[in-house]
Amino acid sequence: MNTKNELCSLEQIYNFLLMRPYFHNYSQFEKLKEFFYEIHEMESGFFEVKNSYRFLGTFNGREKLIDSSHSPDFLDKSRFLQWVMHQINE
């Protein structure tokens, strides 16, 4: 996928989540879980929280285990989205 388009899509999902009632009250873990659930590819049929801060799903057509234990703060939009881009394209 074109990196610009991909970043735009991730940003739309990010903004959508921020609009949810009470989303700002969620913990960092809960925000990450919601975000990765939304961006995983549904047709693969699974999304798992493996253990604290590890998410298994299909991202960009590949099964990936993403360790988010050292992710930037979710509310630091620019840093967070750049980090996500690196994680799903690595």
C-alpha positions as CSV (number, residue, x, y, z in Angstrom):
1,M,0.0,0.0,0.0
2,N,1.2,3.5,-0.6
3,T,2.7,4.9,2.6
4,K,0.8,8.2,2.3
5,N,-2.5,6.4,1.9
6,E,-1.7,4.0,4.7
7,L,-0.8,6.8,7.1
8,C,-4.1,8.6,6.1
9,S,-6.1,5.5,6.8
10,L,-4.4,5.0,10.2
11,E,-5.0,8.6,11.0
12,Q,-8.7,8.3,10.2
13,I,-9.0,5.3,12.5
14,Y,-7.1,7.1,15.2
15,N,-9.4,10.1,15.0
16,F,-12.5,7.9,14.9
17,L,-11.4,6.3,18.2
18,L,-10.8,9.6,19.9
19,M,-14.3,10.6,19.1
20,R,-15.7,7.6,21.0
21,P,-17.3,8.6,24.3
22,Y,-15.0,8.0,27.3
23,F,-12.1,6.9,25.1
24,H,-9.9,9.4,26.8
25,N,-10.5,7.7,30.1
26,Y,-9.1,4.4,28.8
27,S,-5.7,3.2,29.9
28,Q,-2.8,3.1,27.4
29,F,-3.3,-0.6,27.1
30,E,-7.1,-0.3,26.4
31,K,-6.4,2.4,23.8
32,L,-3.8,0.2,22.1
33,K,-6.1,-2.8,22.1
34,E,-8.9,-0.8,20.5
35,F,-6.6,0.7,17.9
36,F,-4.9,-2.6,16.8
37,Y,-8.3,-4.3,16.8
38,E,-9.6,-1.7,14.4
39,I,-6.6,-1.9,12.0
40,H,-6.3,-5.7,11.8
41,E,-7.7,-7.3,8.7
42,M,-11.0,-8.8,9.6
43,E,-11.0,-11.4,6.8
44,S,-8.2,-13.2,8.5
45,G,-10.7,-14.2,11.2
46,F,-8.7,-13.6,14.3
47,F,-7.3,-11.0,16.6
48,E,-5.7,-11.9,19.9
49,V,-4.2,-10.2,22.9
50,K,-1.4,-12.6,23.6
51,N,-0.3,-11.1,26.9
52,S,0.1,-7.7,28.3
53,Y,0.8,-5.3,25.4
54,R,1.2,-8.0,22.7
55,F,-1.3,-8.2,19.9
56,L,-1.5,-10.9,17.2
57,G,-3.4,-10.3,14.0
58,T,-3.1,-9.7,10.3
59,F,-1.7,-6.4,9.3
60,N,-0.8,-5.5,5.7
61,G,-1.6,-9.1,4.6
62,R,0.8,-10.7,7.1
63,E,0.3,-12.3,10.4
64,K,2.2,-10.2,13.0
65,L,2.8,-10.2,16.7
66,I,3.2,-6.6,17.7
67,D,4.8,-5.9,21.0
68,S,3.5,-2.5,22.1
69,S,5.1,-2.4,25.6
70,H,7.4,0.4,24.4
71,S,5.0,2.3,22.2
72,P,4.8,6.1,22.4
73,D,1.9,7.6,24.3
74,F,-1.3,7.0,22.3
75,L,-2.2,10.7,22.6
76,D,1.1,11.8,21.0
77,K,-0.6,11.4,17.6
78,S,2.4,12.0,15.3
79,R,4.9,9.8,17.2
80,F,2.3,7.1,17.8
81,L,1.2,6.8,14.1
82,Q,4.8,6.8,12.9
83,W,5.6,4.0,15.4
84,V,2.5,2.0,14.2
85,M,3.7,2.5,10.5
86,H,7.0,1.0,11.5
87,Q,5.4,-1.9,13.4
88,I,3.1,-3.0,10.6
89,N,5.5,-2.5,7.8
90,E,8.6,-4.1,9.4
